[in-house]
Amino acid sequence: MGRSTLSTSAIFGLTFIRAALGAIGPVTDLTITNADISPDGYTRAAVLANGVFPGPLISGNVGDNFQINVVDNLSNETMLKSTTVHWHGIYQRGTNWADGPAFVNQCPISTGNSFLYDFTVTGQAGTFWYHSHLSTQYCDGLRGPMVVYDPNDPHADLYDVDDESTVITLSDWYHTAAKLGPAFPLGPDSVLINGLGRYTGGNATDLAVINVEQGKRYRFRLVSISCDPNFTFSIDGHNMTIIEVDAVNHEPLTVDSIQIYAGQRYSFVLTADQAIDNYWIRALPSGGTVSFDGGVNSAILRYSGAAEVEPTTEKTMSMSPLVETDLVPLDSPAAPGDPVVGGVDYALNLNFSFNGTRFFINGATFVPPTVPVLLQILSGASAAADLLPSGSVFTLPSNSTIELSFPITAANAPGAPHPFHLHGHTFSVVRSAGSSEYNYINPVRRDVVNTGTAGDNVTIRFTTDNPGPWFLHCHIDFHLEAGFAIVFSEDTGEVSSFTTPSTAWENLCPTYDALTASDL
């Protein structure tokens, strides 16, 4: 879509098609409601964006000004009546107030109210997603894909089709609301691909069907909108050529399976070069039901002309799985800093621990403050010691190279592997999970990294060029709820001149603080 060779009328036509398929944006309302849904045949109440799960695709082009008016019509206090929305992967440079995490960048939007997220996506294109960033609310349904198209995509000559029909979401799904279930679920009741799936013991409900035409090349945008498990994704009989990682273009890399962690995204090109037939699409979760019996954890790739039946293809052993260290950024691949361990302006080792109910980073567990960190800064607080929550806020100097390391031991972080997401940045992964090598020359660049298992010391680097408080947290939402997070206050002294919240933002806290307990 939006390739540089297209005429204006063709681009308009494609835009119209995108809208006709149900994509919204860049200027739109996003209405948040409660309703009963049964995506896997089991009916439960959910938190929905515009009445659907996953939420509608929000799309636009690089450089667009997104104005997304979030309307909170929630009524079910079990899943919270307040909400926020985070636009995962968007840098929000100059608009830190629109990033979305509750009590870091804003107070929640109260039920019966609306709030306009107004931000411009400059210098970024690719595959993103959006989700509630209040407690565990996104696990109950408020999550969906977001795509920023690039009319000058450097990989445009590798594919023929890139539209709403080529977005693939993977989600875990639970039959119990997050607040009513265990603090740390052992696994989902089902896996949903594009919002449809089956559960063990359930009926043979409809599965998602992805249609292709033989001979065409498709840019599929794979989005893990997971709350917890990672997935091993594959399509029977087909290879996948990865060209984008977390909205960063990479050199083409052909694989036959992709392990994707919560919050991560990959674009891959699939060439529909097999016989006209139906092929299983598989997303095996790391927990829960770990088979494909009866069509669980599955969807269907259907060639035009094939019978409308379920596939009979067999799973084969993956011979060329994705290895993160094989991914090379297309542009400016070198990591910031000097090519030695600790060769940066500021290096921070993150020591994890767990006490049976809470996670800790460098001795502190994250408890949301009553006053958002951004509001604390705008009100005059600047030193880490003055910013709440105490022990969980780290100040970073401006225009500096930063190195973070995440050592994992056999006991310090149960529930590994933990995918860590940094807001406001992408980062270079100079040491990946499963590797003891350091790569400063051309490491993968992304915004969510698998921090691995015992013996790993995943290490990332980035440059502080985006003033504001930015969340760093485990993207397993149940772990975030248990305090597995810190906040970086970047270039604190410049925040007030760099970001100017709207009047509506200033009104969020007084409105929220006046709510009764049943309306939170």
Phi, psi and omega in degrees: 000145175060036179286154187293340182276355184279147173285164178301318182294323178293318178298317178299318181297317178295320177300319179297317179300316180301316180294321182295330180283347176118000176290149180232164177107171003280349176250118188195162166268145171233105187262125186256121184223170170255140174199160175277134175225161179220068185294338178241013181097349177256128184269131175210160175286148183215169173255120189237146171260121182053031171081007184227157172231131349299169176299163182297151173297125172259127184219162177189191179246159177306134181092349182291147170270114177271128175234099186246111182270107181272118183254117184266105175246031183286146183226354185259107187289340177300324181255016180073139179267341175273168179201167166216166173228130175255139181256090195292120177102345178282128185295329182056041180291117183088352180231043179309328181296343182260010185288324169113332182298126181297134175070003167255306183249349181193163163276154180297157172281129182275150180301141183086003181236169176227164180211133182265115170273117187234106184211153180249132181266096184257128174068018177228138173213155178136206189254124182233189169201171179226152180196159172301141175235045175235116179051224181256026188296328183292335176299333181271004169135343185275084180200141181195169184274157179217133181230132172248112184276149179243110178300342179245038181304123182295341179263010189302331183281359181269349184216161181253331187231131178206094183209194184298331182289349181253013173269128180238116176259141175243126180220147168277152180219140186238143180275356178239138177301146186305320183287342183261347181266188179294154179299325181229087181302146181282341178171162181286160173285330178205164171247131181250129174251120188050039171084005180230147178186186178227159176236155181298125182092354179270186180273167178279071181287169181298142173253159177293140177241127177249120188263137176224160174249134181304133178096344181269158180248129188244133171268100176272137180249104185267123186235119172273107176260035186287149170269340187209288191291157164268164183232144168258114190254135177205162177230119185307132173078005185226140169271165179228129179255107183288132178233349182215139179231115177050047177068023173238125178294137178232162174299140180304134180222120183266128181224170174241359171205153183227120170270118187239131185259163184308126177093346183279159177221146172223136163263133174226148176265127174246126175264122182280076187247015179261176179298149178297115186188186173250139183229138178290134166261130188236138175223092184276119182281158179283348177213165183091217179280115186250054174215181176241017184299130177071016178084014174289156177058032190219159169216183187235128168266118186241120175284142175302128182102347179281154177295149179276070180228168178284150181295159172239013182293152181255144176287136176245161180294137178289123181260339180221066179293156175297130170244121189304324183289350176277351182276129183234124180299146181287323184238146175041062190285344185291145176285151176296157175089188180269151187280052175218156177302129181077010183279056183222174178287328183214118178245137182226125176264127183259109180267120182266151169206168184212134184252014181106333177228334184233147172266149179230143172238119184050041172090355182239141172257137186283119174243120185305131178286160178284334177250122181307145182303319179299319180292324175300316181293316180294339179270001172117350179286142181220322182285147179304323182294338181267348184265137180256150005284139184302130178087350183250000180246126180243127178273138179242137178289158182281156174047046184233156175270136186237138174234128176242135175238145188235072182292134179246131175245179183294339188233352192279343185211074179304150181089009177296156005279140182259120175276119181258135181243132173254125176282152172080359186207159152255164183219157175269129180267094186280341170222123184262162174301139179084002181228145174253003181273149174251131180238109179258354187275311183208054181285155175306143178239128186200186179236357171226128181235137171288121183270003167081202186230185187310128181100343178281152173219066182303135185227132182233158177224147174206173180244137181278097180230022189214084185302140177141169173277128182232133182284140166236122187204158170293133182270007164282110194296330178291332177281321175301316179300331180267019169094013186274072186195157167221170176239134171261121173264105189265127177049055191307319184294338182264355188300316186295331179270343186266331182228130180238101181296158177285163174300322179300322178296319181296335181274350184298313185293313178302321179294313181295318183294341180271356184289149170280164185302326183284350181252002182296000000 
